[in-house]
Amino acid sequence: MTKPSSNSPWAMAGRYLQLATLLPACVVAGYAIGYYLDKLFGTSFLYIVFLIFGIVGGFIELIREVQKDQE
């Protein structure tokens, strides 16, 4: 079986779709973790901390993917 070309339109569409969903997925995951930890421990600030972690993690991964794409 042959490997699809990285320049095919479908491969590029998949790559850009991944980049478009990467940041929102990280933000939602960070918020959800913080929300459930707040419920578990009875606090009201962990969702903000994990939301920030999700945003930072999403941007780091987005930068890594863009740099990988430029090489």
C-alpha positions in Angstrom: 0.0 0.0 0.0 1.4 3.4 -0.9 1.7 6.3 1.5 -0.4 9.3 0.4 1.5 12.3 -0.8 1.8 15.1 1.8 1.0 17.6 -1.0 -2.4 16.0 -1.9 -5.4 18.2 -1.3 -6.9 15.8 1.2 -3.7 15.5 3.3 -3.4 19.3 3.4 -7.1 19.7 4.3 -6.6 17.2 7.1 -3.5 19.0 8.4 -5.3 22.4 8.5 -8.3 20.9 10.1 -6.1 19.4 12.8 -4.5 22.9 13.4 -8.0 24.5 13.5 -9.3 22.1 16.2 -6.1 21.9 18.3 -6.3 25.1 20.3 -10.1 24.8 21.1 -9.7 21.2 22.2 -6.8 22.1 24.6 -8.8 24.9 26.0 -11.9 22.8 26.6 -9.9 20.0 28.1 -8.2 22.4 30.5 -11.4 23.9 31.5 -13.1 20.6 32.0 -10.3 19.3 34.2 -10.4 22.4 36.3 -14.1 22.3 36.6 -14.2 18.8 37.9 -11.4 19.4 40.3 -13.3 22.4 41.6 -16.3 20.2 42.2 -14.2 17.4 43.8 -12.3 19.7 46.2 -15.0 22.3 46.8 -12.8 25.2 45.4 -13.7 27.9 42.9 -10.4 28.8 41.3 -8.9 25.7 39.8 -10.9 26.0 36.6 -9.1 29.3 35.8 -5.7 27.7 36.5 -6.4 24.8 34.3 -8.0 27.0 31.6 -4.7 28.9 31.5 -2.8 25.7 31.3 -5.0 24.6 28.4 -4.5 27.8 26.5 -0.7 27.8 27.0 -0.5 24.1 26.1 -2.6 24.6 23.0 -0.4 27.5 21.8 2.8 25.5 22.4 1.5 22.5 20.4 0.2 24.9 17.7 3.6 26.5 17.4 5.3 23.0 17.3 3.0 21.9 14.5 3.5 25.1 12.4 7.3 24.8 12.8 7.1 21.1 11.7 5.1 22.2 8.7 7.7 24.8 7.7 10.6 22.4 7.7 
